[in-house]
Structures are given as C-alpha cells and as structure tokens.
Amino acid sequence: MDKKYQVFVSSTYQDLVEERQAVSRSILDMGHIPAGMELFPAADVEQLAYIKKVIDECDYYILIIGGRYGSLGSDGISFTEQEYNYAIATKKPVLAFVHADAGSIAFAKSEPDPEKRSKLDAFIGRVMQGRIVQKWRDAADLRANAIVSLQRAFNEMPQVGWVRADTTSSEIRQRILEYRERISDLEDQLSRPAVASAVFEDVANLSQEVTVSYTVFAPGTLSEKFKLGQILLVIGDTLMEGASLDDVSSDIRQAITDRHGITIQGVSKADVRTVTTTLIAAGLVELRNNDGLREYFLTRAGEAAWVQVGYVKSAGN
C-alpha cells in the first residue's frame, strides 16, 4: 500500500513565504501532503485552536526559523512557538530548520524589536537543545535538507499516515465494514433503556394470557391464547434485527401453525397490534423510524426478558 503522510509546515509568515513554498513543494514531490500557514496566514487565538486540530491530523511537524520571532499571543509567546510547543506536547516527530547565519538575513526580514529578538534567541536555544537541527542559507538549501530529513524520518519514525480506500485489500475493507457495523450495533445498544421496568404500572406481566384470532379455510375464524412471554419468545429473534407489524404477524402465524399442524390464512392485525403495544408499555419493545419505515425492536430489557423466558431451567425449578 502507498502510504501518504501529512506534514505540517510552521514558520513566521511574511518573511518566509519562499522558504515555506520550497519545503511544501518538496513534500508534494515526494508524494505526501503539506499543511500549514498558507491555509491561515493571520495569527490569532481562534485560528491557533484550529491549527492545533490540523497538527493533530498531521504525521510530522516541520519548523522553519529565520530572522523573525513573529506575532505574539496574550501570554507574550509567538504563535509559531506556541505551535511548536503543541507539537512537542502531542509527541509529533519534529524536524527543525534554523537559518545558518542570522547576521546575513536582510534587514526587512530580521527582527527589529530587541525584546522579540531576545525571545527569538531563546526559542532557537530551546529548539536546538537535545535535537538534531538542520541549518539552511537559502530556499534551495532548505528544500534539499527537507527532502533528506523527511526521507530519514519516514524510514526511521514511520507514522500512521493515510491510505486511499481503493488501494487497500478486500480483506481489510471487509474488516473495516464489519467494525463499522459493530460500532453501530454497540451505539444502538447503548441508546436503549438499561432497566427492565415497565412504562406503565398496570401493564400485564409476561405470564398473562392474550388472545390472537386467526383465520383458516374452514371453519373460518378461530382464536388462540398465548402468554405474553410465549409471544415474546416467538418474535424475539425477529425483533433483534427490527421487524414490521407484518413480520410479527408472520411469526405468530407460524407459531400457531406449528402448534396445531394446520395451514392458516392470517392472524388478526388488531390483536397483533395489541400485543406489540402491550410489550411497548412494558418497556420490552420500542418502535423506531428506520429509514422511513416504522419497525419494532427489543429494548435491552426486552432482550433480557427474551432470554429469561427462553433458557432451559434447572431440574429443581
């Protein structure tokens, strides 16, 4: 698989436009994705919060230091240094490039403020402490150093990166789909009521009988008595995946067929609706709108009750 890395390029803005472009081009030429100041050249607190999110999504962080310290935040620290601090705090692999000769930098690109000049010197000292820092003199020099440093970082410190979905194997794609379905199922389970309490105090319990009418070819309309627990056992499988009123009716019709060994035409929709409404009132079933279709599902309490009425009891019970 061809993995693409996203690389954040950080620097002061106006004085290092050409240098940043050179580094970004080198990243693109290597087949990877640059991100950085061109997306948000203005420096303020709100954009810094967004920049941190972009850094989170990147695999590597490149810092370019020239002759300026940059705009200050309310704490007196430049936004460039704050970006660097965040990259270090989040343990991003940092590649730092410091100008080799500050005295040769043009006055227009140098720091005129003595206080900010002092802050820049201290910042450079921090960056160079305990880290291999590459020196550069011009954009071409910086571009060459960036390519070598990035290639070494990709080999020695591989990160998560990005892979096009259509380049992954069918097995991996299938596993991703399965994980998504599993996550969806778990989220669905967490959204269901966790307690087995009835919605209404006077609702029937699972041992109470209900009557379901059904029709046969002859003699006509008959009726059958079921305990609510028996019906829950019959329709529980279907309700685990979601079922329409017709699906529930079909399960009950099959149960009557199995009980008597006769072929029946159908069951009373009104009686089936009474059954499902009672189970909803008991907190065992819920009605959802699923892609425009109204479907019945077991709640977590309903799943527990379904297991309770269906498992094999010990001989002493």
N, C-alpha and C positions, 0 to 999 in steps of 0.2 A: 504494500500500500504506500502511495506517495503522501507523506505527512507534510502539512504546511504549518509553519509556525507563525504566530502573530507577535510582532516586535514593536514595543513602544519606544519612540524616539523623543527624548526630553532635552530641552535646552532653553536658554533665553530666546526671545523671538526675533526681533528685527535685525539684530547683529549677526545672526547665524542662519539666515534663510538659505543661502547657497550650500552651506555645510550640511544642513538637515536634508536638503534635496539630494545631495550626493549620497548620503547614507541610505535614504529611503529608496533611491534607485538601485543601490547595491542589494538591498533586501529583496526588491522586486526581481532583479536579475537572477537572484538565487532561487526564485520560485516561492517566496514567502510574502507575508503581509505586513506592511508598515502601518503604524498608527501613531498619532502624536499631535504636535502643536498646530499643524495646518487645519485640523478639524475645529479647533477652538483657540484662536490666537489671543483673544482677550483673556486676561488673568483676573479672576475674582473668586470669591468663596464658593458661589453656586457652581461655577464651572469646575472648580477643584474637586467638588464632591462627585461630579460626573466623570472627571478624568480618573478618579480613583476606581470607578467602576470599569472604565476601559482598561486600566492597568490590571485589574483583577482578571480580565479576559485574555490578557496577553501572556505569552510564554517567557519572554525575555524583555529586559529593560536596558535601553542604551542611554547613557548620559553624555552629552557633549558640553564641555565648559570652554568658553572663550574668554573675553575680557570684561564681561559684564556680570553683575550679580542678579539683576532682574527686579521686577516689581515685587514689593513687599506685601505680605499679609498683615492682618491686625496684630499678629504676635511678633512682627519685625523680622520674620523669616521669609525669604523669597519663595514664590510659588514653585520655582524649579527645585529648590532644596526640599520643599515640602513633598513634592512628587518623589524625589529620591528617598526621603525618609519613609514614605509609604511603601515604596518598592522593597526597601530593606526590611521593613516590619513584616511584610507579607512574604518574605523569603523568595522574591523573584531573583533569578540569575541576573546580575548587574554587570554590564560591560561599560566601563568608563573611559572617556577620551578627553584628555586635558591638553590645551594648547601648549606647545613646547617652549614658546618664548613670548611671554606676556608683553615684554617691552617692545616687541616688533609689531604689535597689533595697532592698527590705525586709531588715531585719537577718537574718531567718530564711533568706533566700536569698542572703546575702552570705558571703564567705569570712572566717571568724573567725581562722584561723591566719595570723599575719603572714608566715611563711615561704612558705606556699602563696599568700598574696596577692601576694607578690613574684613568685612563679613565674607567676601569672596575668597580671600586668602585662607580664612579659617575653614570655609566649606571645602576648598581644594585639599587642605590638610586632612580633613576627615575622610574624603573620598580616597585619597592615596594611602591611608593607613590600613594595613592588612589586606590590600587588594592589588592585583596587577593592573596598572593603569597604562593605557597606550597614549603616547604623545603624538601630536599632529601639528603641521605648519600651514597647510592649505587644504582646500576641499578635495583635491585629488589624493593627497596623502591620507586624509581621513577616510576616504572611500576605500582605499586599498587596505588600510588597517582594519576597517569594519568588516570587510569580507573575510579576512583571515581569522579575526576574533570570533565572528559569528559561526564560521565553519567549525572551529575548535569547540565552541560552546555546544553546537548541535551534536557533535560526536561525544563529548565528554559529559555533558549535562542535558541529556535529552528530556524534553518536557512532554506534556500531554498532546499539544498540537491539535490540528484539525484534519479530518479525512472526509473527502466527498462521499456522500452516501452511496453513490452508484459505483464506487470503487471498492467497497467492502464486499467480503464474500457473502454468499447467500446464507451461510450458516450464521454469520454474525448478524445480518439483517433480521433473520428469523428470531434470534435471541433478543434483539432489541425490541421487536414487536411483542414477544412474549413478556418481556419485562414491563413494557408499557401497559399491556393488558392486566398484568399482575398488580401494578401500581394503581390502575383504575379500579380494580376489584377491592383492593385494600382501602382506597379512599372512599369507595361506596360503603364498605362495611363500617368504617369509622363514622360515616354520616348517619347510620341507622341508630335507633334508640338502643341503649345498652341495658335497659332494665326490663324485666318481664312483668310489667304492671299494666293492668287494663286501663283504657282511656275512660271508660265509664264504670262506676262502682257496681251497677246492677247487671253487667253483661254476663251472659251464660258462660259456664266453665266448660272444659273440654269433655266432661263426662255427660253433658246434657245432650239429649237427642234432638235432631232436626229432621223434618220430613222433606223428601225430594220426590216430586212427581215426575213420572216419565211415561212415554207412550210406546206401545207395541202394536203390531199389526192386528192382533186380536188377543184379548177382548177390547183393547183401547187404552185408556189412561189408567195407570196404576200408581202406587206410591211406595216409597221405601224409607225406612227410618235409619239414620246414621247418627252416631255420636259425633260431636264436633271434632273430637280427637281422631276418629276414624277418617273423617274427611280431610283433616289436616295431613294425615299420613298418606292419603291417596294423592293429594295435589301438591305436596311439599316439593317433590322433585322438580315439577314444572315451575313452581313459584321461585325456586332458587335462581333461575335464569330470567324470570319475568314472563308473565302469561296474560293473555287477554281473557275476557269472560268466556269466549268460545273455547279456549284451551282448557279452562277449569271445567266447563260443562263436559268436554270430551273425556277428561279424566274420570269424572263422576259416572258418566255413562259407561265407561269401560269397567269401572268397579261394580256397577250393577250387573253388567253382562257376565263378569267373572263370578259373581256371587250366585247367579241363577242359571247360567249357561244358556241364556236366551238372547236373541237379537232384538235390540230396542232402537226405535227411530230417533229419539232425542229425549232430553230432560228439560224440565221447566226452567226457563231463563229467570223467571221471577224468584224461584226457590234458590237457584244458584246465587243470584244477587243477594238474597237474604243471608246466605251462608258467608259470602265474602264480606258483606257489610258487618256481620257479627264478628268475624275474625279481625276486621279492621278496628272495631270498637274494643276488642280485647287486646289491642296492641301487638297482634301477631302477624298482621298483614298490612301493607301500605300500598296506596295507589299512587303511581307516578306517571308523569307525562314523558314518555320516552320517544324522542324524535317525532312528536305529534301524535303518538299512539298512547292511549291510556292502558297501562299494564299493572298487574298485581305482582308484588314481591313480598317474600318473607322478610320481616324485620329480624334483628338479632335475637329478640325474644322469641319470635316465631321459629327461628332455626333451632333454638334450644328446646322449645316445646315439641317440634317435629322429631328431634332425636329422642326426647323423653317418651313419646308415645310409640316410637318405633323400635327401640332397642330391646334385646331379649333379657327378661328379668331372671334373676337367680331363682333356684327351686324354692327357696324359703319365702319368696314374695309373691 
